[in-house]
Amino acid sequence: MLIRSMAGDFEISIKEFEVKNGRLVMLGTMGVWDARTYFTPREVFSTLAKLLRPRVLIYFFKIPFLAFTSGPNQPVPIDED
């Protein structure tokens, strides 16, 4: 995945999820650094609610087709916002 910010572009890869001290923890790497993202139950609910928007749901249905039409590791154009 690519994270774009004013500080620059950062590649992040998610390795796994776990639950620790009542929070959902996303483990991965960002560049050469290990990274952990902690979600409270409220933040998990809020994130899931944002994923249920019509455009996002349509994209989820398109994913299998998009995965087969683009080659492996093929760069995908990113909008400049």
Buried (B, 14 or more C-beta within 10 A) or exposed (E): EEEEEEEEEBEBEEEEEEEEEEBBBBBBEBEEEEBEBEBEEEEEEEEEEEEEEEEEEEEEEEEEEEEEEEEEEEEEEEEEE
